[in-house]
Amino acid sequence: MTTIERSLSPDQSVGAWVTADYRLAALFERNGIDFCCGGDKPLNQACAEHGVDLETLLAETRQITATANGGEQYDQWTLDFLADYIVNQFHNPGRQIMPQIADYAATVAAVHGAAHPETVAIAELWPHVQGDMGMHTQREELLVFPYIKRLARSQEEGVAPKPLATGTLADLIETLEAEHDATGDALAEIARLSGGYAPPADACTTYRTLYALLAQFDAATKKHVHLENNILFPKAIRLEKALLAAQPA
């Protein structure tokens, strides 16, 4: 039995398995199991819903995790460090790549749209993804992440945190996770339209570059959402509750 099997069971969430070893993300994705937006679903339930044999999947997890995990243990990072990592590794690069994708998508649709109408659908869908992601990341950076950092400082200093102006962190995160779901649905539709980002035989260089950038953005977004939904947000909510409960009545 591997270390991950000793610490996890099939009735624990998909997100918990990927948090324990991110190498499992690719395995779950190959089997159609959502580990980011749907990461709160128990692994055995996810397998049942997608027609995946649980025992076969568990055998594959044993093969993958038999060697030491050389990856980052994101769940061991401090909240403020993880928030900064998300901004630097996902938010900022996303701001660079999203306009590029928009330009390539428009060009490919104009040139190849008659022969490949799916490129027109992708070009029409992309501005919604770009706009929604832009507003979403801005909300995180201006409101949510600063508050999470305040919680971390309050814990270090042993003082009560200054509360949010309205509601709790859990209320804010509920909205953010709904936005994650919407973006995930849009990217899943783009992946479907593009045949898994596989360019056709007659694709030009621009066409192939577009699909490569879309695949890159999709993979980065899944990891981005996993780090937030399954690690950063749950830890921050637990910390907020603990700090507020410790305040004198």
C-alpha positions in Angstrom: 0.0 0.0 0.0 1.4 3.4 -1.0 1.6 6.4 1.3 -1.3 8.1 -0.5 -3.6 5.0 0.0 -2.8 5.0 3.7 -3.9 8.6 4.0 -6.8 8.7 1.6 -9.8 6.5 0.8 -12.2 6.3 -2.2 -14.9 8.1 -0.3 -12.7 11.2 0.0 -12.8 14.0 -2.6 -11.1 13.9 -6.0 -9.5 17.2 -5.0 -8.0 15.6 -1.9 -6.3 13.0 -4.0 -4.9 15.5 -6.4 -3.8 17.7 -3.5 -1.9 14.8 -2.0 -0.1 14.2 -5.4 -0.7 16.4 -8.4 0.6 13.7 -10.7 -2.8 12.1 -10.4 -4.4 15.1 -12.2 -3.5 13.7 -15.6 -4.9 10.3 -14.7 -8.2 11.7 -13.6 -8.4 13.9 -16.6 -7.8 11.1 -19.0 -10.8 9.3 -17.4 -13.0 12.4 -17.6 -13.0 13.0 -13.9 -13.0 16.7 -13.0 -10.5 17.5 -10.3 -10.8 21.3 -10.1 -14.3 22.6 -10.4 -15.8 19.2 -9.4 -13.0 18.4 -7.0 -15.3 18.2 -4.0 -16.9 15.0 -5.3 -15.9 11.7 -3.7 -13.6 9.7 -5.9 -15.9 6.6 -5.8 -18.9 8.7 -6.8 -17.0 10.4 -9.7 -15.9 7.0 -11.0 -19.5 5.7 -10.9 -20.8 8.8 -12.7 -18.2 8.4 -15.5 -18.3 4.7 -15.9 -14.7 4.3 -14.6 -13.8 1.1 -12.8 -12.7 2.2 -9.3 -10.4 -0.8 -8.7 -8.6 -0.3 -12.0 -8.2 3.4 -11.3 -6.8 2.8 -7.8 -4.3 0.3 -9.3 -3.2 3.1 -11.6 -2.9 5.6 -8.7 -0.6 3.0 -7.0 1.6 2.9 -10.1 1.9 6.7 -10.3 2.5 7.3 -6.6 4.8 4.3 -6.0 7.8 6.6 -6.4 8.4 9.7 -4.3 6.5 12.8 -5.3 9.0 15.3 -6.6 6.3 17.9 -7.1 5.4 20.8 -4.9 3.4 20.2 -1.7 1.1 23.1 -2.2 -1.1 22.3 0.8 2.0 22.8 3.0 2.5 26.4 1.8 1.4 29.4 3.8 -1.8 31.1 2.7 -0.1 34.3 1.7 2.6 32.6 -0.2 0.1 30.4 -2.1 -2.0 33.5 -3.0 1.1 35.3 -4.4 2.0 32.1 -6.3 -1.4 32.0 -7.9 -1.1 35.6 -9.0 2.4 35.2 -10.4 2.0 31.8 -12.0 -1.6 32.1 -13.3 -3.2 35.5 -13.2 -0.3 37.5 -14.7 0.5 35.0 -17.4 -3.2 34.7 -18.2 -3.3 38.4 -18.9 -0.6 38.0 -21.4 -1.9 34.9 -23.2 -5.7 35.8 -23.4 -5.3 38.7 -25.8 -3.0 36.6 -28.0 -5.7 33.8 -28.1 -8.3 36.4 -29.0 -6.2 37.7 -31.9 -5.4 34.2 -33.2 -9.0 33.0 -32.8 -10.3 36.0 -34.9 -7.7 35.4 -37.6 -8.3 31.7 -37.8 -12.1 32.1 -37.9 -11.8 34.6 -40.7 -9.5 32.5 -42.8 -10.7 29.0 -42.0 -14.3 29.5 -40.8 -16.0 28.4 -44.0 -14.2 25.0 -44.0 -14.1 24.7 -40.2 -17.1 26.4 -38.7 -16.0 25.3 -35.2 -13.4 28.0 -35.4 -16.1 30.6 -35.7 -17.8 29.2 -32.6 -14.5 29.3 -30.7 -13.8 32.9 -31.7 -17.3 33.9 -30.6 -17.0 32.1 -27.2 -13.5 33.2 -26.3 -14.3 36.9 -25.5 -16.7 35.7 -22.8 -14.0 33.6 -21.3 -11.5 36.4 -21.4 -13.9 39.0 -20.0 -15.1 36.7 -17.2 -11.6 35.7 -16.2 -10.4 39.3 -16.2 -13.1 40.4 -13.8 -12.7 37.2 -11.7 -9.0 37.6 -11.2 -9.3 41.3 -10.4 -11.9 40.6 -7.7 -9.5 38.0 -6.2 -6.6 40.4 -6.2 -8.4 43.5 -4.9 -10.6 41.9 -2.3 -10.2 38.2 -1.6 -6.5 37.6 -1.6 -5.8 40.8 0.6 -8.3 39.5 3.1 -6.8 36.1 3.1 -3.4 37.7 3.8 -4.9 39.7 6.6 -6.2 36.4 8.1 -2.7 35.0 7.9 -1.2 38.0 9.6 -3.8 38.0 12.3 -3.0 34.3 13.1 0.7 35.2 13.3 0.2 38.2 15.5 -2.5 36.6 17.7 -5.0 39.4 17.0 -8.6 39.4 15.7 -8.9 40.0 12.0 -10.7 43.0 10.6 -13.9 41.5 9.1 -15.0 42.0 5.6 -17.4 44.9 5.0 -20.2 42.5 4.0 -20.6 38.8 4.7 -17.9 36.2 5.3 -15.1 34.8 3.2 -17.3 31.7 2.6 -19.9 34.0 1.0 -17.3 35.5 -1.4 -15.8 32.2 -2.3 -19.2 30.7 -3.1 -19.4 33.4 -5.9 -15.9 32.8 -7.0 -16.4 29.0 -7.3 -19.6 29.6 -9.3 -17.5 31.7 -11.7 -14.9 28.9 -11.8 -17.7 26.5 -12.9 -18.8 28.8 -15.6 -15.3 29.2 -17.0 -14.8 25.5 -16.8 -17.9 24.9 -18.8 -16.8 27.4 -21.5 -13.4 25.8 -21.8 -14.9 22.3 -21.9 -17.0 23.5 -24.8 -14.0 24.9 -26.6 -12.2 21.6 -26.0 -15.1 19.8 -27.5 -15.3 22.1 -30.5 -11.6 21.7 -31.2 -11.6 18.0 -30.8 -9.4 18.2 -27.8 -7.3 21.0 -29.3 -6.3 18.8 -32.3 -5.8 20.9 -35.4 -7.0 19.4 -38.7 -4.6 18.3 -41.5 -5.0 21.5 -43.4 -4.3 23.8 -40.4 -1.9 26.6 -41.0 0.8 27.7 -38.5 -1.6 30.3 -36.9 -4.3 27.6 -36.6 -1.9 25.2 -34.8 -0.6 28.0 -32.6 -4.1 28.9 -31.5 -4.9 25.3 -30.5 -1.6 25.0 -28.7 -2.3 28.2 -26.7 -5.8 27.1 -25.9 -4.5 23.7 -24.6 -1.9 25.6 -22.5 -4.5 27.9 -21.1 -6.9 25.1 -20.3 -4.2 23.1 -18.4 -3.1 26.2 -16.5 -6.7 27.1 -15.6 -7.4 23.6 -14.3 -4.4 23.8 -12.0 -5.2 27.3 -11.0 -8.8 26.4 -10.0 -7.5 23.3 -8.2 -5.2 25.3 -6.0 -7.9 27.7 -5.1 -11.0 25.4 -4.8 -9.2 22.5 -3.1 -6.4 24.2 -1.1 -6.4 28.0 -0.7 -10.1 28.6 -0.2 -10.9 25.8 2.2 -7.8 26.5 4.4 -8.7 30.3 4.4 -12.3 29.6 5.4 -11.2 27.3 8.2 -8.8 29.9 9.5 -11.4 32.7 9.4 -13.8 30.5 11.4 -11.1 29.6 13.9 -10.0 33.3 14.4 -13.6 34.5 14.7 -14.5 31.8 17.2 -11.5 32.7 19.3 -12.7 36.3 19.8 -14.2 37.1 23.2 -17.9 37.3 23.3 
